[in-house]
């Protein structure tokens, strides 16, 4: 068992699944969000469905979770480009889940946007301390969600953003088959 780091303080439960191959999103001209893997975490079914319609219409590959524990599992398995997470949820709230994602060596760079109906200074400060990159108020607008995606997901991580970029990216990869060399 030499060389294992399972019990070291640097290990996070999020770090154990094997990595997925890099995504190769297809984009719609001018959208910049098509093909992005997005995780939406909210205990309200109404809010999940509202966000689903807004984000899927923009071409995002949306996954849903209803609490912080589900979110941690989804982050580890799906490796989303961005997480939108409600702060007030039972069992494990958004602040705690965000902090655990930040503590992960493998997933700590995943942008997390905390979402709340509360515009209080205390919640905003807690969001910053937990490591959230942004704080959006409910009810959210499509423009708020898309702006967060475009600003927080770097172009290289999200893949090509326009048809021209897609063509160049495809040529660099040796065609349209999507095959990539192993790291």
Secondary structure as UniProt FT lines:
FT   TURN            2..3
FT   TURN            6..7
FT   TURN            9..10
FT   HELIX           13..15
FT   TURN            29..31
FT   TURN            34..35
FT   STRAND          37..41
FT   HELIX           45..56
FT   TURN            57..59
FT   STRAND          61..65
FT   HELIX           68..78
FT   STRAND          82..86
FT   HELIX           94..103
FT   TURN            105..109
FT   STRAND          111..116
FT   HELIX           121..130
FT   STRAND          134..137
FT   HELIX           142..152
FT   HELIX           155..158
FT   HELIX           163..172
FT   TURN            173..174
//
